[in-house]
Amino acid sequence: MRTADLASINGMSTSERPIGILCALPQEQELLVAQIGDPGPLPGKAIEARRGTLDGREVVIVASGVGKVKAAATATLLVERLGCRALVLSGVAGGLSADLGIGDIVIADRLIDIDYGRLTPEGRIVYQPGVLPIPEEKPDPGYLMPEPLRTRLRERLEARHLEATLGTILTTDAYLAAPRERDELAGEWDGLAIEMEGSALCGVAERFGLPWLVVRALSDRAGEDSLDDFNDFVDSAAAASARLVRELLPVLD
């Protein structure tokens, strides 16, 4: 980090530091950038971000690219270079639950990285990233939203009459387009949606002791028609997620 960055961050109170909003896709980012006052580009080769004021709050909005590695690297830069006080992920996901359809919105109160663990003859045993995946360690995967934040979130949803479902979101490196695997994951983890960045953002937030919020609108149902549905609905789903993120930022104050 540059000396000037450190001096600037150290001189700010927590309330003055921006909220970092990460989007995987450029079109997701632009939906939010269009709403901030006088968005300005931030210098730096490793991050393409815009900073401004969104509904009275300082925010930095960035498109990370797809996948856990890019999400984790971008989230780390948001915290270390720009001093972000909270991390938010906005965008689209594939639906797992039969009770949800395209356009519905899921807010994660638990994020599980289903790629990390131990491979056995009986299959993969999922562990929390960073825990040595050996039999002596008990598998207990998932980043859990702290109860005070969850309470504020529920109160905000009720007070504003906002439609969203709280529950488990799964993160993986693979784009899911298989109904059998979709139904198995929904049953095994009680999963509502599946995406490719959430657990990475939560891991960074946990490392720095920051609150996180992951909001996903369903662009497809992770089945045989998922790619066609994604192409048809990605823009409208991303817009729905962005609108809800704006409504929920006060819970991070």
C-alpha positions as a Markdown table, in Angstrom:
| # | Residue | x | y | z |
|---|---|---|---|---|
| 1 | Met | 0.0 | 0.0 | 0.0 |
| 2 | Arg | 1.2 | 3.5 | -0.8 |
| 3 | Thr | 2.2 | 5.8 | 2.1 |
| 4 | Ala | -0.4 | 8.3 | 1.1 |
| 5 | Asp | -3.1 | 5.7 | 1.2 |
| 6 | Leu | -2.1 | 4.6 | 4.7 |
| 7 | Ala | -2.1 | 8.2 | 6.0 |
| 8 | Ser | -5.5 | 8.9 | 4.5 |
| 9 | Ile | -7.1 | 5.7 | 5.9 |
| 10 | Asn | -5.5 | 6.2 | 9.4 |
| 11 | Gly | -7.0 | 9.7 | 9.5 |
| 12 | Met | -10.6 | 8.6 | 8.9 |
| 13 | Ser | -13.1 | 7.6 | 11.5 |
| 14 | Thr | -14.9 | 4.3 | 10.8 |
| 15 | Ser | -18.1 | 6.2 | 9.7 |
| 16 | Glu | -16.1 | 8.2 | 7.2 |
| 17 | Arg | -14.6 | 5.1 | 5.5 |
| 18 | Pro | -16.4 | 3.9 | 2.4 |
| 19 | Ile | -18.5 | 0.7 | 2.0 |
| 20 | Gly | -16.9 | -1.6 | -0.7 |
| 21 | Ile | -19.4 | -2.9 | -3.2 |
| 22 | Leu | -18.1 | -5.7 | -5.3 |
| 23 | Cys | -19.7 | -7.0 | -8.5 |
| 24 | Ala | -18.4 | -9.9 | -10.6 |
| 25 | Leu | -19.6 | -8.5 | -13.9 |
| 26 | Pro | -19.1 | -5.0 | -15.4 |
| 27 | Gln | -22.9 | -4.7 | -16.2 |
| 28 | Glu | -23.6 | -5.3 | -12.5 |
| 29 | Gln | -21.1 | -2.6 | -11.5 |
| 30 | Glu | -22.5 | -0.1 | -13.9 |
| 31 | Leu | -26.0 | -0.4 | -12.5 |
| 32 | Leu | -24.7 | 0.9 | -9.2 |
| 33 | Val | -22.2 | 3.4 | -10.6 |
| 34 | Ala | -25.0 | 5.1 | -12.5 |
| 35 | Gln | -26.6 | 5.9 | -9.1 |
| 36 | Ile | -23.7 | 7.5 | -7.3 |
| 37 | Gly | -23.0 | 11.1 | -7.1 |
| 38 | Asp | -20.2 | 12.3 | -9.4 |
| 39 | Pro | -18.4 | 8.9 | -9.7 |
| 40 | Gly | -14.7 | 9.2 | -10.0 |
| 41 | Pro | -12.2 | 6.6 | -11.2 |
| 42 | Leu | -9.6 | 5.5 | -8.7 |
| 43 | Pro | -6.0 | 5.1 | -9.7 |
| 44 | Gly | -4.2 | 1.7 | -9.6 |
| 45 | Lys | -3.5 | -1.0 | -12.0 |
| 46 | Ala | -4.9 | -3.9 | -10.0 |
| 47 | Ile | -8.5 | -2.5 | -9.4 |
| 48 | Glu | -11.0 | -0.8 | -11.6 |
| 49 | Ala | -13.2 | 1.1 | -9.1 |
| 50 | Arg | -15.4 | 4.1 | -8.9 |
| 51 | Arg | -15.9 | 6.1 | -5.8 |
| 52 | Gly | -18.8 | 8.4 | -4.9 |
| 53 | Thr | -21.8 | 8.9 | -2.7 |
| 54 | Leu | -24.7 | 6.5 | -2.8 |
| 55 | Asp | -27.8 | 7.6 | -0.8 |
| 56 | Gly | -25.6 | 9.7 | 1.5 |
| 57 | Arg | -22.9 | 7.0 | 2.1 |
| 58 | Glu | -19.4 | 6.9 | 0.7 |
| 59 | Val | -19.0 | 3.8 | -1.5 |
| 60 | Val | -16.4 | 2.3 | -3.7 |
| 61 | Ile | -17.9 | 0.1 | -6.5 |
| 62 | Val | -15.7 | -2.4 | -8.4 |
| 63 | Ala | -16.1 | -5.1 | -10.9 |
| 64 | Ser | -13.8 | -7.9 | -9.8 |
| 65 | Gly | -14.2 | -10.5 | -12.6 |
| 66 | Val | -15.7 | -13.9 | -12.1 |
| 67 | Gly | -14.5 | -16.5 | -9.5 |
| 68 | Lys | -13.2 | -16.8 | -6.0 |
| 69 | Val | -9.6 | -15.8 | -6.7 |
| 70 | Lys | -10.5 | -12.5 | -8.3 |
| 71 | Ala | -13.1 | -11.8 | -5.7 |
| 72 | Ala | -10.7 | -12.4 | -2.8 |
| 73 | Ala | -7.9 | -10.3 | -4.4 |
| 74 | Thr | -10.3 | -7.4 | -5.2 |
| 75 | Ala | -11.9 | -7.5 | -1.7 |
| 76 | Thr | -8.5 | -7.4 | -0.1 |
| 77 | Leu | -7.5 | -4.3 | -2.2 |
| 78 | Leu | -10.8 | -2.6 | -1.2 |
| 79 | Val | -9.9 | -3.0 | 2.4 |
| 80 | Glu | -6.1 | -2.4 | 2.4 |
| 81 | Arg | -5.8 | 0.2 | -0.3 |
| 82 | Leu | -9.1 | 2.1 | 0.2 |
| 83 | Gly | -9.9 | 1.4 | 3.8 |
| 84 | Cys | -13.4 | 0.0 | 3.2 |
| 85 | Arg | -15.4 | -0.5 | 6.5 |
| 86 | Ala | -17.7 | -3.2 | 5.1 |
| 87 | Leu | -17.9 | -5.5 | 2.0 |
| 88 | Val | -21.0 | -6.0 | -0.1 |
| 89 | Leu | -21.5 | -8.4 | -3.0 |
| 90 | Ser | -24.2 | -7.6 | -5.5 |
| 91 | Gly | -25.2 | -9.6 | -8.6 |
| 92 | Val | -26.8 | -12.8 | -9.9 |
| 93 | Ala | -26.8 | -16.4 | -9.0 |
| 94 | Gly | -28.3 | -19.8 | -10.1 |
| 95 | Gly | -31.3 | -21.0 | -8.1 |
| 96 | Leu | -31.2 | -24.2 | -6.2 |
| 97 | Ser | -34.5 | -24.2 | -4.3 |
| 98 | Ala | -37.6 | -25.4 | -6.0 |
| 99 | Asp | -39.5 | -22.7 | -4.0 |
| 100 | Leu | -37.6 | -19.9 | -5.8 |
| 101 | Gly | -37.8 | -18.7 | -9.4 |
| 102 | Ile | -35.9 | -16.4 | -11.8 |
| 103 | Gly | -35.9 | -12.9 | -10.4 |
| 104 | Asp | -36.3 | -13.9 | -6.8 |
| 105 | Ile | -33.6 | -12.4 | -4.4 |
| 106 | Val | -31.6 | -14.3 | -1.9 |
| 107 | Ile | -29.6 | -12.7 | 0.9 |
| 108 | Ala | -27.0 | -15.0 | 2.4 |
| 109 | Asp | -26.9 | -15.6 | 6.2 |
| 110 | Arg | -24.5 | -18.5 | 5.5 |
| 111 | Leu | -22.0 | -18.9 | 2.7 |
| 112 | Ile | -20.4 | -22.3 | 2.1 |
| 113 | Asp | -17.4 | -23.0 | -0.2 |
| 114 | Ile | -18.3 | -26.5 | -1.5 |
| 115 | Asp | -15.0 | -26.9 | -3.3 |
| 116 | Tyr | -12.8 | -27.0 | -0.3 |
| 117 | Gly | -12.3 | -30.2 | 1.6 |
| 118 | Arg | -11.1 | -33.8 | 1.5 |
| 119 | Leu | -11.7 | -36.3 | -1.4 |
| 120 | Thr | -12.5 | -39.8 | -0.2 |
| 121 | Pro | -13.8 | -42.9 | -2.0 |
| 122 | Glu | -17.3 | -41.9 | -0.8 |
| 123 | Gly | -17.0 | -38.4 | -2.2 |
| 124 | Arg | -15.9 | -35.0 | -1.0 |
| 125 | Ile | -16.1 | -33.9 | 2.6 |
| 126 | Val | -16.5 | -30.2 | 2.7 |
| 127 | Tyr | -14.4 | -28.2 | 5.3 |
| 128 | Gln | -14.2 | -24.5 | 6.1 |
| 129 | Pro | -11.4 | -22.9 | 3.9 |
| 130 | Gly | -8.2 | -22.6 | 5.9 |
| 131 | Val | -8.9 | -25.6 | 8.2 |
| 132 | Leu | -6.7 | -28.6 | 7.5 |
| 133 | Pro | -9.1 | -31.1 | 5.9 |
| 134 | Ile | -8.0 | -34.2 | 7.9 |
| 135 | Pro | -10.1 | -36.7 | 9.8 |
| 136 | Glu | -8.9 | -35.2 | 13.2 |
| 137 | Glu | -10.6 | -31.9 | 12.3 |
| 138 | Lys | -14.4 | -31.8 | 12.5 |
| 139 | Pro | -16.0 | -30.4 | 9.3 |
| 140 | Asp | -18.0 | -27.3 | 10.1 |
| 141 | Pro | -18.2 | -25.3 | 6.9 |
| 142 | Gly | -19.8 | -21.9 | 6.3 |
| 143 | Tyr | -19.4 | -18.2 | 7.0 |
| 144 | Leu | -22.3 | -17.2 | 9.3 |
| 145 | Met | -23.8 | -13.8 | 9.4 |
| 146 | Pro | -23.5 | -12.5 | 13.0 |
| 147 | Glu | -26.9 | -12.4 | 14.8 |
| 148 | Pro | -27.0 | -8.6 | 15.4 |
| 149 | Leu | -26.5 | -7.9 | 11.7 |
| 150 | Arg | -29.1 | -10.5 | 10.8 |
| 151 | Thr | -31.5 | -8.9 | 13.2 |
| 152 | Arg | -31.0 | -5.5 | 11.7 |
| 153 | Leu | -31.4 | -7.0 | 8.2 |
| 154 | Arg | -34.7 | -8.7 | 9.0 |
| 155 | Glu | -36.0 | -5.5 | 10.6 |
| 156 | Arg | -35.0 | -3.4 | 7.6 |
| 157 | Leu | -36.7 | -5.9 | 5.2 |
| 158 | Glu | -39.9 | -5.8 | 7.2 |
| 159 | Ala | -39.9 | -2.1 | 7.7 |
| 160 | Arg | -39.4 | -1.3 | 4.0 |
| 161 | His | -41.7 | -4.2 | 2.8 |
| 162 | Leu | -38.8 | -5.7 | 0.8 |
| 163 | Glu | -39.1 | -9.1 | -0.8 |
| 164 | Ala | -36.1 | -11.3 | -0.3 |
| 165 | Thr | -35.3 | -14.7 | 1.2 |
| 166 | Leu | -32.5 | -15.2 | 3.8 |
| 167 | Gly | -30.7 | -18.5 | 3.7 |
| 168 | Thr | -27.7 | -20.5 | 2.6 |
| 169 | Ile | -25.8 | -19.7 | -0.6 |
| 170 | Leu | -23.2 | -22.0 | -2.0 |
| 171 | Thr | -20.0 | -20.9 | -3.7 |
| 172 | Thr | -18.1 | -23.0 | -6.3 |
| 173 | Asp | -15.6 | -22.6 | -9.1 |
| 174 | Ala | -17.9 | -24.3 | -11.6 |
| 175 | Tyr | -21.0 | -22.9 | -13.4 |
| 176 | Leu | -23.8 | -25.3 | -12.6 |
| 177 | Ala | -26.1 | -26.4 | -15.4 |
| 178 | Ala | -27.2 | -29.8 | -14.2 |
| 179 | Pro | -30.6 | -30.4 | -12.6 |
| 180 | Arg | -29.6 | -33.6 | -10.8 |
| 181 | Glu | -26.6 | -32.0 | -9.1 |
| 182 | Arg | -28.7 | -28.9 | -8.4 |
| 183 | Asp | -31.3 | -30.9 | -6.5 |
| 184 | Glu | -28.6 | -32.8 | -4.6 |
| 185 | Leu | -26.9 | -29.6 | -3.5 |
| 186 | Ala | -30.2 | -28.1 | -2.5 |
| 187 | Gly | -31.0 | -31.1 | -0.4 |
| 188 | Glu | -27.6 | -31.7 | 1.2 |
| 189 | Trp | -27.0 | -28.1 | 2.2 |
| 190 | Asp | -30.5 | -26.6 | 2.3 |
| 191 | Gly | -29.0 | -24.3 | -0.3 |
| 192 | Leu | -31.1 | -21.5 | -2.0 |
| 193 | Ala | -28.6 | -20.3 | -4.6 |
| 194 | Ile | -25.2 | -21.1 | -6.1 |
| 195 | Glu | -22.6 | -18.6 | -7.3 |
| 196 | Met | -18.8 | -18.1 | -7.7 |
| 197 | Glu | -17.6 | -15.3 | -5.4 |
| 198 | Gly | -19.5 | -15.1 | -2.1 |
| 199 | Ser | -17.4 | -17.3 | 0.2 |
| 200 | Ala | -14.2 | -15.6 | -1.0 |
| 201 | Leu | -15.6 | -12.1 | 0.0 |
| 202 | Cys | -16.7 | -13.5 | 3.3 |
| 203 | Gly | -13.2 | -15.0 | 4.0 |
| 204 | Val | -11.6 | -11.6 | 3.4 |
| 205 | Ala | -14.2 | -9.8 | 5.5 |
| 206 | Glu | -13.7 | -12.3 | 8.4 |
| 207 | Arg | -9.9 | -11.9 | 8.2 |
| 208 | Phe | -10.2 | -8.1 | 8.6 |
| 209 | Gly | -13.1 | -8.3 | 11.1 |
| 210 | Leu | -15.5 | -6.5 | 8.8 |
| 211 | Pro | -19.3 | -6.9 | 8.3 |
| 212 | Trp | -20.4 | -8.5 | 5.0 |
| 213 | Leu | -23.5 | -8.6 | 2.9 |
| 214 | Val | -24.1 | -10.9 | -0.1 |
| 215 | Val | -27.2 | -10.2 | -2.2 |
| 216 | Arg | -28.0 | -12.4 | -5.2 |
| 217 | Ala | -31.0 | -12.2 | -7.6 |
| 218 | Leu | -31.6 | -15.5 | -9.5 |
| 219 | Ser | -30.8 | -15.2 | -13.2 |
| 220 | Asp | -31.5 | -18.9 | -13.9 |
| 221 | Arg | -32.4 | -22.2 | -12.2 |
| 222 | Ala | -29.0 | -24.0 | -12.7 |
| 223 | Gly | -30.5 | -26.6 | -15.0 |
| 224 | Glu | -30.3 | -27.6 | -18.6 |
| 225 | Asp | -31.7 | -24.2 | -19.8 |
| 226 | Ser | -29.5 | -22.2 | -17.4 |
| 227 | Leu | -27.3 | -20.6 | -20.0 |
| 228 | Asp | -30.2 | -19.4 | -22.1 |
| 229 | Asp | -32.0 | -18.1 | -19.0 |
| 230 | Phe | -28.8 | -16.4 | -17.9 |
| 231 | Asn | -28.5 | -14.5 | -21.2 |
| 232 | Asp | -32.2 | -13.6 | -21.1 |
| 233 | Phe | -32.4 | -12.5 | -17.4 |
| 234 | Val | -28.9 | -11.4 | -16.3 |
| 235 | Asp | -29.6 | -7.7 | -16.7 |
| 236 | Ser | -33.0 | -7.7 | -15.0 |
| 237 | Ala | -31.7 | -9.9 | -12.2 |
| 238 | Ala | -28.6 | -7.7 | -11.7 |
| 239 | Ala | -30.8 | -4.6 | -11.5 |
| 240 | Ala | -33.1 | -6.2 | -8.9 |
| 241 | Ser | -30.0 | -7.0 | -6.8 |
| 242 | Ala | -28.6 | -3.5 | -7.1 |
| 243 | Arg | -31.9 | -2.0 | -6.1 |
| 244 | Leu | -32.1 | -4.1 | -2.9 |
| 245 | Val | -28.4 | -3.4 | -2.0 |
| 246 | Arg | -29.3 | 0.3 | -2.0 |
| 247 | Glu | -32.1 | -0.4 | 0.4 |
| 248 | Leu | -30.0 | -2.5 | 2.7 |
| 249 | Leu | -26.8 | -0.3 | 3.1 |
| 250 | Pro | -28.2 | 1.3 | 6.4 |
| 251 | Val | -27.9 | -2.1 | 8.2 |
| 252 | Leu | -24.1 | -1.7 | 7.9 |
| 253 | Asp | -24.0 | 1.7 | 9.7 |
